[in-house]
């Protein structure tokens, strides 16, 4: 079955960077995209961006444009999300999700990774 | 960006009753690019509906999505105890993709 397995929780200091991985299995990686979402405590889901599994094209949300980089390794079917210059309000659970489109960010999401808690302290 | 407002915030029903969950968009959602998800405690969300009305693989036919434009509805025809969860909506017709805050469904 299709699975997305994320790396474990991280604790970081303000100003540091974090890299979360998302190992996929059970489908042809290049036929779909990967989006990254997050949910901060008491907040709703926030879309961070999308990357094509086919050609690595990306689309980032404006809120993260300057601080996030999404990449893929098609040889292993793994996606990565790096967030830089962390602040305390970046404390959240980060999700990778398989996006229905490999051509654009206009996608529904199925399935979801299990989530990775990133805690940022000063 | 498109803001999605879900109502009610909480819904408490008995098994066998009908659940009607609403999601209203602040702007027209392009081409019915609309989805619904279910999240049970301790689990990642799961896709229920995409394209406003298409059921995802394995979703029982008691779950129905409808709507267009700015008003969308998820209907559960006869709720079962296993339907206790938070349900949230998503639009993917405009960038950025956005989500509603969710409706909590309690089955008494």
Interface residues (C-beta under 8 A of the other chain):
Chain A: X35 X44 X45 X46 X47 X59 X61 X62 X95 X100 X105 X106 X107 X108 X109 X110 X111 X112 X113 X114 X115
Chain B: X33 X35 X37 X44 X45 X46 X47 X50 X51 X56 X88 X90 X92 X93 X95 X96 X97 X98 X99 X100 X101 X102
